[in-house]
């Protein structure tokens, strides 16, 4: 998935010469999990989004180039994507536990895990379409690379935060 995302965002530019590797920028993103974990609420968690990509862009020699910005943004996206998987697993476990409890008295309403799975699949399709549109809006311009990467970062981080605080919001 990550390689496909990079190839879509780069298009023909990918073969123009040596490019920094997203994985090589991961050390700039080591603080993303701690930032999210330290956040007491959604507002505090949202302050984490983009912070580490910005630090990467400042620290890397080519960080202020179009490709440098895109690669730093994709590196932060990858960190959030890992967290999204963590938070989805936790949300699914909670939904399954809620279904077990609900099934005891109202088995016909024990559908939370299935609904979450369907919502996540629909969200992935929406994110990909929305970010494809953000990318396409720039036509052949190089800003499409940054726009597409930024969209993936923002939407993935927002979904991660939503899942992390989902149960808090239900209380």
Secondary structure, DSSP 4 states (H G I P E B T S, - for coil): -HHHHHHHHHGGGGGSS----SGGGGGGGTTHHHHHHH-SSHHHHHTTTTHHHHHHHHHSTTTTSHHHHHHHHHHHHHHHHHHHHHHHHHHHHHHHHHHHHHHHHHGGG--HHHHHHHHHHHHHHHHHHHHHHHHHTTTTSTHHHHHHHHHHHHHHHHHHHHHHTHHHHH-
